[in-house]
Amino acid sequence: MTLDEELVKALQDDYRTAPISEADRVMLDYVLQLTKDATRISQADHERLRLHGFDDRAILQITLIASWFNYINRVADALGVGRD
């Protein structure tokens, strides 16, 4: 979490150009692919994460957290949560 409004805005605009570490950018690339089409995730994606300092436990945590948010957002969307 951050209170840095400029960083938040940069991440919202395009995380690929935001002032974050390369490891964070690689993690977000992975999360984006997981969100768009998880069937396209391969061992090469996991290896890329490992090359940027993520171990198997971290990869599992990233995958579980991103998947949970994807799931719960779809449930909320399907039930109309937050709609007027």
C-alpha positions in Angstrom: 0.0 0.0 0.0 1.1 3.5 -0.7 0.0 7.0 -0.1 2.0 8.2 -3.0 -0.8 9.5 -5.3 1.6 10.0 -8.2 2.7 6.3 -8.1 -0.9 5.2 -7.9 -1.8 7.3 -10.9 1.2 6.0 -12.9 0.2 2.4 -12.1 -3.4 3.1 -13.1 -2.3 4.7 -16.4 0.2 1.9 -17.3 2.1 -0.2 -14.9 4.7 -0.8 -17.7 5.9 2.8 -17.6 5.3 3.4 -13.8 8.4 3.9 -11.6 8.5 0.4 -10.1 11.1 -2.3 -10.0 11.7 -4.7 -12.8 10.6 -7.5 -10.5 7.3 -5.8 -9.8 6.8 -5.2 -13.5 7.5 -8.9 -14.3 5.0 -9.9 -11.5 2.4 -7.6 -13.0 3.0 -9.1 -16.4 2.3 -12.5 -14.9 -0.8 -11.3 -13.1 -2.1 -9.7 -16.3 -1.6 -13.0 -18.3 -3.2 -15.0 -15.5 -6.2 -12.6 -15.6 -6.6 -12.6 -19.4 -5.9 -16.3 -20.1 -4.4 -18.5 -17.4 -4.2 -21.5 -19.8 -1.4 -19.7 -21.5 0.8 -19.5 -18.4 3.8 -21.8 -18.9 6.9 -22.9 -17.1 8.7 -20.1 -18.9 6.5 -17.6 -17.1 7.4 -19.1 -13.8 11.1 -19.2 -14.7 10.9 -15.5 -15.6 9.5 -14.8 -12.1 12.3 -16.9 -10.6 15.0 -14.9 -12.5 13.6 -11.8 -10.8 13.8 -13.2 -7.3 10.5 -14.9 -6.8 10.7 -18.4 -5.3 8.1 -21.1 -5.7 6.3 -20.0 -2.6 6.1 -16.4 -3.8 4.8 -17.6 -7.2 2.1 -19.6 -5.5 1.1 -16.6 -3.4 1.0 -14.3 -6.4 -1.1 -16.9 -8.3 -3.5 -17.5 -5.4 -4.0 -13.8 -4.6 -4.6 -12.7 -8.2 -6.9 -15.7 -8.9 -8.9 -14.9 -5.7 -9.4 -11.3 -6.8 -10.4 -12.4 -10.3 -12.9 -14.8 -8.8 -14.4 -12.5 -6.3 -14.8 -9.7 -8.8 -16.6 -12.0 -11.2 -18.9 -13.1 -8.4 -19.6 -9.5 -7.5 -20.2 -8.6 -11.2 -22.6 -11.5 -11.7 -24.6 -10.6 -8.6 -24.7 -6.9 -9.5 -22.8 -5.9 -6.4 -22.0 -2.2 -6.5 -24.4 -1.4 -9.3 -27.1 1.1 -8.8 
